[in-house]
Amino acid sequence: MRLTYYAWFKAAQLESPTWFRQAPGMHVQVKQFIRFRVGAHTLRVNTGRRQGMAWQDRKCTRCGDEQLQHLACAVDDEHHMIFDCTHFQNLRGGNDCLASWLQQTHGDVRAFMTGNKDMVRHFIYNCMEELDRIHEITLAQLAAS
C-alpha cells in the first residue's frame, strides 16, 4: 500500500500519510468523509439530480413542514445537513466543541470543514451512516410495496 501511494503521488520519501496509519476502522470514517466531500451521498440535492427533479423541489424529507417554513432554503443539501436538519440535532448538540464550532462558522460549510479534522470527520461519518441507514430502509419499503 505504501509503495502504491509512493508511485501514485511521487512522494519525496517513502512515507505514507498519517491517515494510512490510523486505528482499525478509521478507513470507514475516511471513506464516508470522502463520499460526503465528492457528493456521493443520498441527500436529495444529489438523488434529485439523478431523477431530474427541479432544484427547489429537493426538500428535506427528514424535517417537518413547520421547520422547513422557517428556513431560507429548505433544499436537502450539505449545508442543510450540517447546520439545519432537525434529524441530526442530537449529533450537533451532543458535543460542546462541535456546537461551538458550528456557531463560530456562521453557516459557512467551507469554514466548518476546516475545523478540528477529527471532530468534523466524526460528525460527517455519523451523519452519513444515518443517511445510509435511512436510504436502506426507504429502498426496502419500496421493494416491499
DOMAR-258600 format. One line per field, with one value per residue (C-alpha): residue number from 0; x, y, z. Coordinates in nm, 2 decimals, padded with zeros to 4 digits. Layout:
! DOMAR-258600
num	c(NUM; ...)
X	c(X; ...)
Y	c(Y; ...)
Z	c(Z; ...)
***
This chain:
! DOMAR-258600
num	c(0; 1; 2; 3; 4; 5; 6; 7; 8; 9; 10; 11; 12; 13; 14; 15; 16; 17; 18; 19; 20; 21; 22; 23; 24; 25; 26; 27; 28; 29; 30; 31; 32; 33; 34; 35; 36; 37; 38; 39; 40; 41; 42; 43; 44; 45; 46; 47; 48; 49; 50; 51; 52; 53; 54; 55; 56; 57; 58; 59; 60; 61; 62; 63; 64; 65; 66; 67; 68; 69; 70; 71; 72; 73; 74; 75; 76; 77; 78; 79; 80; 81; 82; 83; 84; 85; 86; 87; 88; 89; 90; 91; 92; 93; 94; 95; 96; 97; 98; 99; 100; 101; 102; 103; 104; 105; 106; 107; 108; 109; 110; 111; 112; 113; 114; 115; 116; 117; 118; 119; 120; 121; 122; 123; 124; 125; 126; 127; 128; 129; 130; 131; 132; 133; 134; 135; 136; 137; 138; 139; 140; 141; 142; 143; 144)
X	c(00.00; 00.28; 00.46; 00.14; 00.09; 00.46; 00.41; 00.09; 00.19; 00.57; 00.64; 00.99; 01.02; 00.86; 00.64; 00.26; 00.03; -00.09; -00.44; -00.28; -00.16; -00.49; -00.66; -00.85; -01.20; -01.08; -01.08; -01.46; -01.48; -01.24; -01.44; -01.77; -01.60; -01.47; -01.82; -01.96; -01.70; -01.74; -02.12; -02.16; -02.43; -02.81; -02.90; -03.19; -02.97; -02.79; -03.06; -03.30; -03.04; -03.03; -03.41; -03.43; -03.61; -03.61; -03.37; -03.63; -03.83; -03.54; -03.66; -03.56; -03.79; -03.64; -03.76; -04.12; -04.31; -04.31; -03.93; -03.88; -04.10; -03.86; -03.56; -03.44; -03.36; -03.52; -03.32; -03.17; -02.80; -02.48; -02.54; -02.88; -02.74; -02.46; -02.64; -03.02; -03.16; -03.36; -03.28; -02.92; -02.98; -02.88; -02.54; -02.48; -02.59; -02.41; -02.06; -01.99; -01.68; -01.88; -02.17; -01.92; -01.76; -02.09; -02.17; -01.83; -01.86; -02.20; -02.34; -02.02; -01.97; -01.61; -01.52; -01.68; -01.49; -01.15; -01.21; -01.08; -01.04; -01.12; -01.43; -01.55; -01.48; -01.66; -01.96; -01.98; -01.93; -02.22; -02.45; -02.35; -02.41; -02.76; -02.83; -02.73; -02.95; -03.25; -03.18; -03.17; -03.50; -03.66; -03.54; -03.67; -04.01; -04.02; -03.93; -04.20; -04.47)
Y	c(00.00; 00.24; 00.16; 00.23; 00.56; 00.65; 00.56; 00.75; 01.07; 01.06; 01.14; 01.26; 00.99; 00.66; 00.76; 00.71; 00.99; 00.98; 00.86; 00.54; 00.46; 00.53; 00.29; 00.00; 00.11; 00.47; 00.39; 00.37; 00.72; 00.85; 00.68; 00.83; 01.17; 01.15; 01.04; 01.35; 01.58; 01.45; 01.45; 01.07; 01.07; 01.02; 01.38; 01.49; 01.75; 01.46; 01.20; 01.46; 01.55; 01.19; 01.18; 01.50; 01.68; 02.06; 02.20; 02.38; 02.05; 01.86; 01.95; 01.76; 01.47; 01.43; 01.77; 01.86; 02.11; 02.36; 02.35; 02.39; 02.70; 02.88; 02.81; 03.05; 02.74; 02.40; 02.21; 01.89; 01.97; 01.96; 02.30; 02.18; 01.85; 02.02; 02.33; 02.30; 01.94; 01.86; 01.49; 01.55; 01.79; 01.52; 01.48; 01.86; 01.91; 01.61; 01.76; 02.10; 02.16; 02.08; 02.30; 02.59; 02.53; 02.53; 02.87; 03.02; 02.92; 03.10; 02.86; 02.86; 02.50; 02.56; 02.72; 02.43; 02.17; 02.33; 02.28; 02.01; 01.73; 01.45; 01.62; 01.72; 01.37; 01.20; 01.42; 01.37; 01.00; 00.98; 01.18; 00.97; 00.65; 00.77; 00.88; 00.54; 00.37; 00.58; 00.52; 00.14; 00.15; 00.35; 00.11; -00.19; -00.02; 00.05; -00.31; -00.44; -00.24)
Z	c(00.00; 00.08; -00.25; -00.44; -00.26; -00.34; -00.71; -00.75; -00.57; -00.63; -00.27; -00.20; 00.07; 00.10; 00.38; 00.39; 00.50; 00.87; 00.78; 00.64; 00.99; 01.17; 01.41; 01.26; 01.15; 01.07; 00.70; 00.72; 00.86; 00.59; 00.32; 00.44; 00.47; 00.11; -00.01; 00.15; 00.00; -00.35; -00.34; -00.35; -00.08; -00.06; 00.02; -00.20; -00.37; -00.53; -00.57; -00.71; -00.97; -01.09; -01.10; -01.30; -01.01; -01.01; -00.75; -00.54; -00.51; -00.35; 00.00; 00.31; 00.39; 00.75; 00.87; 00.93; 00.72; 01.01; 01.03; 00.66; 00.65; 00.88; 00.67; 00.39; 00.18; 00.26; -00.01; 00.14; 00.06; 00.25; 00.43; 00.55; 00.68; 00.88; 01.01; 00.99; 00.97; 01.28; 01.23; 01.31; 01.60; 01.86; 01.68; 01.68; 02.04; 02.19; 02.15; 02.31; 02.10; 01.78; 01.88; 01.95; 01.61; 01.43; 01.59; 01.50; 01.14; 01.09; 00.84; 00.62; 00.50; 00.39; 00.73; 00.91; 00.71; 00.80; 01.18; 01.40; 01.15; 01.39; 01.52; 01.17; 01.03; 01.31; 01.28; 00.90; 00.94; 01.19; 00.96; 00.65; 00.84; 00.94; 00.58; 00.45; 00.71; 00.61; 00.25; 00.30; 00.49; 00.21; -00.05; 00.15; 00.18; -00.19; -00.27; -00.03; -00.19)
***
